[in-house]
Amino acid sequence: MEIVFLGTGGGRVNLIKQIRATAGFRINSRIANIHVDPGPGALIHSLKCKQDPFSLDAIIVTHDHTDHINDARVLIEAMSGYALRQKGVLIGSRTVIHGRDGGDRGIGLWHQQKAAQVYTAEFNGRKKLDAGKGSFEIEPFWLKHDDPSTFGFRLHMDDKVIGYISDTEYMETLGGQFSGCDILIINCIKPEGDKYDGHLKVADVMEIVKEAKPRMCAITHFGMKMLHAGPAKEARRIEDQTSVRTIAAKDGLKIVV
């Protein structure tokens, strides 16, 4: 199984300046090829990194924010063969699939109908899905973010467990929920606390990793302060404190799990 980090940037400033791409990451396996959180540039960086968008079997969008959802529609059109047939699985938060408070859906019905199956992430255990080459299971967990239906997940596929903690405030439950992962990918937007809630800092990641004890941790989704601090240096601090191998992802990085 291979994980390709197509973009490792996050936050409002980086979203516009694109110092790091906001393209999310892709999981390639014998069961399914899955694009997670395809923000602006996901299509372009897929092509740049030789990740065929037509070979996608599933798309996961953890919440309805531009840096996570912007390119989801065009990738759905690729996954469904120029939107000419129903194919693949779309997994999204409740606001992505259904909208909230009378607002628009993050992904409209026309694009949703191009997927063969649409699953709204629910927090009540595993969901088995089949994208056409075999089945995988996703185990969503609620995260505390300003989109109230934001989720992270444990993905069970190819005898591996991939954990992903998307944007969230720190919660004491996270370490236990994401235990037992072969790799745990964590959005760590800032090196230290500030007045803006809703995202993890390095000290939070340390606490999560100490309890979760994954075989490997990868931090990504860096804001400007994190980029100035040096993600690789912060990853070393996490590794020193937790004794878990920790990698600061870079745009275009490929990891074999």
PyMOL commands that set and color helices and strands:
alter all, ss='L'
color gray80, all
select helices_A, chain A and resi 12-17+42-48+53-55+66-69+72-79+94-98+109-112+174-177+202-212+224-229+231-242
alter helices_A, ss='H'
color red, helices_A
select strands_A, chain A and resi 2-5+25-28+33-36+58-61+89-92+117-120+127-130+135-142+151-157+160-165+183-190+200-201+217-220+246-248+254-256
alter strands_A, ss='S'
color yellow, strands_A
deselect
rebuild
show_as cartoon
